[in-house]
Amino acid sequence: MGSLPDRAATAAKLASLADDIRACRACARHLPLGPRPVFRAAATARVLIAGQAPGTRVHETGIPWNDPSGERLRRWLGLSADVFYDETRIAVVPMGFCYPGRLPRGGDAPPRPECAPLWRARLLALLPELRLTLLVGSYAIADALGPGPMTAQVRRFRALLPGRCALPHPSWRTLAWERRNPWFAEELLPTMRTALATALDGEIRRDPALVEIA
């Protein structure tokens, strides 16, 4: 942990970079709803949630994971909303900061390729306290771990923890996947929650309603 002057300098750089990201228009002409970067980060964050890109509801509200997928992710993590959205402890930095639109055959389009090279490494470099990174969905998993079947990457959790953990995207589409892979709820989630609590120094205030897996 750095000294107070070092942490203050990092926080100032992070605030300046966040302003630049929010003003970004690099791929505006490709975004059907226009630019609205959605992310959360503080220099004191201990946990990073790396997802895909905002959906329409997140774009409308400007609140990350403010949709049914986010509710399911919080159930997986066993976290109440007040902890999940405490950016001093948990950073949310997706692969793409703006809603990318829909694919012609349905489903959200991939994160815009311009976004991560412009901003992501610079932002993560200003999060020196990170202890655990949760890679949520195939785009974040592939970026951090390289190509490979999603299930195989997720099942590597014992080798990746305590520093990283891959998770499928928590949309309704993974309900059948969970039924086919009972080890996810029985083995991965308890192990990941222990690593999460350790990363946050035992500060988690759990909501009992969110601990049980739906």
Helices and strands as residue ranges (DSSP letters): H 4-22, G 28-30, E 47-50, H 56-61, H 68-77, H 81-84, E 90-92, H 115-115, I 116-120, H 121-124, E 132-136, H 138-145, H 150-154, H 157-160, E 164-167, G 172-174, H 175-180, H 183-183, I 184-188, H 189-199, H 208-211
